[in-house]
Amino acid sequence: MSTIHIIHENNAWLAPLRASLAAIRAPHEEWFLDRGLIDLTQAPPEGVFYNRMSASSHTRGHHYAPEYAGAVIEWLERHGRVVVNGRRALQLEVSKVAQYEALAAFGIPTPPTVAVVGEEHLRAAAERIGTPLILKHNRAGKGLGVQLVRSTAALDEAIARIAADDDPVALPRDGIWLVQRYIAAPEPFITRAEFIGGRFLYAVRVDTSEGFELCPADACAIPEGTACPAVAPGEKFRIIEGFAHPLIPRMEAFLAANGIGVGAIEFITDADGNTFAYDVNTNTNYNPEAERRAGLSAPDAVARHLVGLLPRAAQAA
């Protein structure tokens, strides 16, 4: 049997998938991409390659991991290897501008947004969008840089903080800010739809009352390498039983067209029932406590999906 190769840069996030692959005795190995080399004169090994590179890698000191992963994926795809979440998926992972334009092509609404390079242009962008607005990074992950700005005075304060902050993580990794219309929901939650094999698996209701850093794997503040034992009080993450939404078929078509085999789309619905997608995550994580309560396991489903691709990888070899 061929091998499943997992491309990543975060050991802690991979723990649930490791367990699921081990449970079904699936042959697998990890490619931790931070620094290294790619010998372009050689062919890559056979098997299925699952890309889990994250847009937030720079927050863990892995500043060029996405670029490294991009080079590796070019090498894999040139040799005809089976890649889950390949070149295009990685491009979307590291650019919300790319996400929004791709979503729009499938009739999936996104919040009105202005992309800004140079903090001196933030006020002009805010004048176009109006307040309240959301200020965030184009290349982010984990809700990096997300700020709710309710007034012009609050924007001035935010810009002053940006100018005074010497932490490079406080600035967008690619230099692009997004100024986005704030979508007010009747209740403080967003919905995250999970897809495996390009098909809808389940939807999670995520409580946003405590902020916008919504990565399911980060619900607990724990050391790297430790599994998350529980979510915050009040069920921050809850899988919605029997969820259905008219945009789900469009989302599946969008994922298929962009080569995203495993991923999630986050969206919010306003008081008038209008839904806006605002994030596509191709390095999706799952909350174990929410899954336990619902009797579901996305890591198990991902493991089965990857194993199901092994015969195709063998034929391509």
C-alpha positions as CSV (number, residue, x, y, z in Angstrom):
1,M,0.0,0.0,0.0
2,S,1.2,3.5,-0.8
3,T,1.8,6.0,2.0
4,I,-0.1,9.1,3.1
5,H,2.3,12.1,3.5
6,I,1.0,15.0,5.6
7,I,2.5,18.4,4.9
8,H,2.3,20.7,8.0
9,E,4.1,23.0,10.4
10,N,2.2,22.6,13.7
11,N,2.6,19.3,15.6
12,A,-0.2,20.0,18.1
13,W,-2.8,20.5,15.4
14,L,-2.0,17.1,13.9
15,A,-2.6,15.0,17.0
16,P,-6.2,14.1,16.3
17,L,-5.5,13.0,12.7
18,R,-2.5,11.0,13.8
19,A,-4.7,9.1,16.2
20,S,-7.4,8.5,13.5
21,L,-4.8,7.2,11.0
22,A,-3.2,5.0,13.6
23,A,-6.6,3.5,14.5
24,I,-7.2,2.2,11.0
25,R,-3.5,1.4,10.6
26,A,-3.1,3.7,7.6
27,P,0.5,4.0,6.5
28,H,1.5,7.6,6.9
29,E,4.4,10.0,7.6
30,E,4.8,13.7,8.2
31,W,6.6,16.3,6.3
32,F,7.2,19.1,8.8
33,L,8.0,22.1,6.5
34,D,9.9,24.9,8.1
35,R,13.4,24.8,6.7
36,G,15.0,22.2,4.4
37,L,15.7,21.4,0.8
38,I,13.9,20.1,-2.3
39,D,16.0,18.2,-4.8
40,L,14.2,19.1,-8.1
41,T,16.4,16.6,-9.9
42,Q,14.7,13.7,-8.1
43,A,11.1,12.4,-8.3
44,P,9.0,12.6,-5.0
45,P,7.9,9.4,-3.3
46,E,4.7,7.8,-4.3
47,G,1.5,8.2,-2.3
48,V,-1.2,10.7,-1.3
49,F,0.0,14.1,-0.1
50,Y,-2.3,16.1,2.3
51,N,-1.4,19.8,2.6
52,R,-2.2,21.3,6.0
53,M,0.0,24.3,5.8
54,S,-1.3,27.3,7.8
55,A,-1.5,31.0,7.1
56,S,-0.6,31.6,10.7
57,S,2.7,29.8,10.5
58,H,4.7,33.0,11.1
59,T,3.2,33.3,14.6
60,R,5.1,30.1,15.5
61,G,8.4,31.3,14.0
62,H,7.9,29.4,10.7
63,H,8.1,32.5,8.6
64,Y,8.5,31.0,5.2
65,A,6.7,27.7,5.7
66,P,3.9,28.5,3.2
67,E,6.4,29.5,0.6
68,Y,8.3,26.2,1.2
69,A,5.1,24.2,1.0
70,G,4.2,26.0,-2.2
71,A,7.5,25.0,-3.8
72,V,7.0,21.4,-2.6
73,I,3.5,21.3,-4.0
74,E,4.8,22.5,-7.4
75,W,7.3,19.6,-7.4
76,L,4.6,17.1,-6.4
77,E,2.0,18.2,-9.0
78,R,4.6,18.4,-11.8
79,H,5.2,14.7,-11.1
80,G,1.5,13.8,-11.1
81,R,1.3,13.0,-7.4
82,V,-2.2,13.0,-5.8
83,V,-2.3,16.1,-3.7
84,V,-5.2,17.0,-1.4
85,N,-5.4,20.8,-1.1
86,G,-2.8,21.6,-3.7
87,R,-1.5,24.7,-5.4
88,R,-4.8,26.6,-5.6
89,A,-5.9,25.7,-2.1
90,L,-2.6,27.0,-0.6
91,Q,-3.1,30.3,-2.6
92,L,-6.5,30.7,-1.0
93,E,-5.3,29.8,2.5
94,V,-2.9,32.7,2.5
95,S,-5.1,35.4,0.9
96,K,-8.5,36.5,1.9
97,V,-8.6,38.7,-1.2
98,A,-8.2,35.6,-3.3
99,Q,-10.9,33.8,-1.2
100,Y,-13.4,36.6,-1.7
101,E,-12.9,36.9,-5.4
102,A,-13.2,33.1,-5.8
103,L,-16.3,32.9,-3.6
104,A,-17.9,35.7,-5.7
105,A,-17.4,33.6,-8.8
106,F,-19.8,31.1,-7.4
107,G,-22.4,33.6,-6.2
108,I,-21.4,33.3,-2.5
109,P,-21.8,36.7,-0.9
110,T,-18.9,38.2,1.1
111,P,-18.9,41.4,3.2
112,P,-18.0,44.6,1.3
113,T,-14.3,44.9,1.7
114,V,-11.4,47.3,0.7
115,A,-7.9,45.9,0.5
116,V,-5.2,48.4,1.8
117,V,-1.5,48.5,1.5
118,G,0.0,51.2,3.8
119,E,-1.6,52.2,7.0
120,E,-1.9,55.8,5.8
121,H,-4.7,54.6,3.5
122,L,-6.8,53.0,6.2
123,R,-8.9,56.1,6.8
124,A,-9.7,56.5,3.1
125,A,-10.8,52.8,3.0
126,A,-12.9,53.3,6.2
127,E,-14.7,56.3,4.5
128,R,-15.8,53.9,1.7
129,I,-17.0,51.2,4.0
130,G,-18.4,53.3,6.9
131,T,-18.5,52.4,10.6
132,P,-18.8,50.0,12.3
133,L,-16.2,48.0,10.4
134,I,-13.8,45.1,10.8
135,L,-10.1,45.6,10.4
136,K,-8.0,42.5,9.8
137,H,-5.1,40.9,8.0
138,N,-5.3,39.5,4.5
139,R,-3.0,36.7,5.4
140,A,-4.0,35.7,8.9
141,G,-5.3,32.5,10.4
142,K,-6.6,32.2,14.0
143,G,-8.4,35.5,13.7
144,L,-5.1,37.5,13.6
145,G,-5.5,41.2,13.6
146,V,-9.3,41.2,13.7
147,Q,-10.6,44.4,15.4
148,L,-14.1,45.7,15.6
149,V,-14.0,49.4,15.0
150,R,-17.2,51.2,15.9
151,S,-16.4,54.9,15.1
152,T,-13.9,57.2,13.4
153,A,-12.4,58.0,16.8
154,A,-11.9,54.3,17.4
155,L,-10.3,53.9,14.0
156,D,-7.8,56.7,14.9
157,E,-7.0,54.8,18.1
158,A,-6.5,51.6,16.2
159,I,-4.2,53.2,13.7
160,A,-2.2,54.8,16.5
161,R,-1.8,51.4,18.2
162,I,-0.6,49.9,14.9
163,A,2.0,52.6,14.5
164,A,3.3,52.1,18.0
165,D,3.4,48.3,18.0
166,D,6.8,46.9,17.3
167,D,5.6,43.3,17.3
168,P,5.8,42.1,13.6
169,V,2.9,39.7,14.2
170,A,0.7,42.7,14.8
171,L,1.1,43.6,11.1
172,P,-0.2,41.7,8.1
173,R,2.4,39.1,7.0
174,D,1.9,40.2,3.3
175,G,1.4,43.9,4.1
176,I,-2.3,43.9,3.1
177,W,-4.9,45.1,5.5
178,L,-8.6,44.5,4.9
179,V,-11.2,47.0,5.9
180,Q,-14.6,45.2,5.9
181,R,-18.2,46.1,6.6
182,Y,-19.2,44.8,10.0
183,I,-22.1,42.3,9.7
184,A,-24.2,42.4,12.8
185,A,-25.8,39.1,13.7
186,P,-28.9,38.9,15.9
187,E,-27.0,36.7,18.2
188,P,-23.2,36.6,18.9
189,F,-22.3,33.5,16.8
190,I,-20.9,32.5,13.4
191,T,-21.3,29.2,11.5
192,R,-18.5,27.1,10.3
193,A,-19.3,24.5,7.7
194,E,-16.9,21.6,7.4
195,F,-16.3,19.7,4.2
196,I,-14.4,16.5,3.6
197,G,-13.8,15.0,0.2
198,G,-15.4,18.2,-1.1
199,R,-18.8,17.2,0.5
200,F,-20.6,18.8,3.5
201,L,-20.0,16.9,6.7
202,Y,-21.4,19.1,9.5
203,A,-21.8,22.7,10.7
204,V,-20.6,24.2,13.9
205,R,-22.1,27.1,15.8
206,V,-19.2,29.2,17.2
207,D,-19.8,31.7,20.0
208,T,-18.1,35.0,19.2
209,S,-19.1,36.8,22.4
210,E,-15.5,36.6,23.7
211,G,-13.8,37.7,20.5
212,F,-12.8,36.6,17.0
213,E,-10.0,34.1,17.5
214,L,-12.1,31.1,16.6
215,C,-9.7,28.3,15.7
216,P,-11.4,25.2,17.2
217,A,-8.0,23.7,18.2
218,D,-7.2,26.8,20.2
219,A,-10.3,26.8,22.4
220,C,-8.0,25.9,25.3
221,A,-4.8,27.7,26.2
222,I,-2.5,24.7,26.5
223,P,1.1,23.9,25.7
224,E,2.0,22.8,22.2
225,G,1.8,19.0,21.9
226,T,-1.1,18.7,24.4
227,A,-4.6,17.6,23.3
228,C,-7.4,20.1,24.1
229,P,-9.5,18.5,26.9
230,A,-12.5,20.8,26.8
231,V,-14.0,23.9,25.4
232,A,-14.7,27.1,27.3
233,P,-17.8,27.3,29.4
234,G,-21.1,27.7,27.5
235,E,-20.1,25.4,24.6
236,K,-18.1,27.8,22.5
237,F,-18.3,25.2,19.7
238,R,-21.5,23.3,19.1
239,I,-22.3,21.0,16.1
240,I,-25.7,21.8,14.7
241,E,-27.9,18.8,14.3
242,G,-29.7,18.5,10.9
243,F,-28.1,21.7,9.5
244,A,-29.1,22.8,6.0
245,H,-28.5,26.0,4.1
246,P,-29.2,27.0,0.5
247,L,-25.5,28.1,0.0
248,I,-24.1,24.6,0.8
249,P,-24.3,23.3,-2.9
250,R,-22.5,26.5,-4.1
251,M,-19.9,26.0,-1.4
252,E,-19.3,22.4,-2.6
253,A,-19.0,23.6,-6.2
254,F,-16.5,26.3,-5.1
255,L,-14.4,23.8,-3.2
256,A,-14.3,21.4,-6.1
257,A,-13.4,24.1,-8.6
258,N,-10.5,25.2,-6.4
259,G,-9.1,21.9,-5.5
260,I,-10.0,22.0,-1.8
261,G,-10.6,18.4,-0.7
262,V,-10.7,19.2,3.1
263,G,-11.7,22.6,4.4
264,A,-14.2,24.8,6.1
265,I,-16.1,28.0,5.2
266,E,-17.1,30.4,7.9
267,F,-20.2,32.6,7.5
268,I,-22.5,34.9,9.3
269,T,-26.2,35.8,8.9
270,D,-27.5,39.2,9.6
271,A,-30.9,40.2,11.1
272,D,-32.5,40.3,7.6
273,G,-31.4,36.7,6.9
274,N,-28.6,37.6,4.5
275,T,-25.6,35.3,4.7
276,F,-22.0,36.4,4.1
277,A,-19.0,34.1,3.9
278,Y,-15.8,35.7,5.3
279,D,-13.2,33.0,5.6
280,V,-12.1,29.8,3.8
281,N,-9.9,27.6,5.8
282,T,-7.9,24.9,4.0
283,N,-6.1,23.9,7.2
284,T,-9.2,23.1,9.1
285,N,-9.2,21.9,12.8
286,Y,-12.0,20.3,14.7
287,N,-13.1,20.7,18.3
288,P,-12.9,17.4,20.1
289,E,-15.4,18.2,22.8
290,A,-18.1,19.4,20.3
291,E,-17.5,16.2,18.3
292,R,-17.8,14.0,21.4
293,R,-21.1,15.6,22.3
294,A,-22.4,15.1,18.7
295,G,-21.0,11.6,18.3
296,L,-19.1,12.6,15.2
297,S,-15.4,12.6,14.2
298,A,-14.1,14.7,11.3
299,P,-10.5,13.4,11.8
300,D,-11.8,9.8,11.3
301,A,-13.6,11.0,8.2
302,V,-10.4,12.7,6.9
303,A,-8.4,9.5,7.5
304,R,-10.9,7.4,5.6
305,H,-10.9,10.0,2.7
306,L,-7.1,9.9,2.5
307,V,-7.0,6.1,2.6
308,G,-9.7,6.0,-0.2
309,L,-7.3,8.0,-2.4
310,L,-4.4,5.5,-2.1
311,P,-5.5,3.3,-5.0
312,R,-5.6,6.3,-7.3
313,A,-2.1,7.2,-6.1
314,A,-0.9,3.7,-6.9
315,Q,-2.4,3.9,-10.4
316,A,-0.7,7.2,-11.0
317,A,2.7,5.9,-10.0
